[in-house]
Amino acid sequence: MTHFLTQILRVALLSILLTCSVATFAVDGTLEIETKVPATLSGKLSYASMKFWVEVSGKDVVELWFNDEDYTALMELVGTPVAFDGSMVTYTNGSVYFQPKLAKASAGFTVRKNDEVNFDVLLNGELLTHHDSYTGVDVAHQFAIPDGQVALIELFSGGVGWLSSVRPFQ
């Protein structure tokens, strides 16, 4: 009898868990935006476990929802006071995030793919270096220094990535 009641409880709990998890997501398993309201957010930017959040004085923290291309810009601001324009976004599961509008860099390092193994690294459109023995080249990180700009270039050789730095000669 005890075994029978245990089995009934297991089935009941499993059905409750499945019902709750299905109700919070769209049919294809993705979250949908419920509301998106323009807003501003200011406080101290923090980062851990691949998440950014802003600590607002006298209030809770607000987690950021960001694009992959904004990651580098946000990393440079960690630990500093920030003020962002953007939107407060509420999803169908009740989670709330702030989606900042970050200014895009007007100039910087870019990679031009010429063919399968020929890549040029450019700074503001001017050729800095050419690579012809890698399967991929990417700008991993770039930042300004007092007398110019520096980039960390990722070189892929068929499964293994190598890092190299590029700094134009003055």
Salt bridges, closest charged atoms under 4 A:
ASP70 OD1 - LYS104 NZ 2.98
GLU76 OE2 - HIS141 NE2 3.79
ASP120 OD2 - ARG112 NH2 2.82
ASP120 OD1 - HIS130 ND1 2.53
ASP147 OD2 - ARG167 NH2 2.64
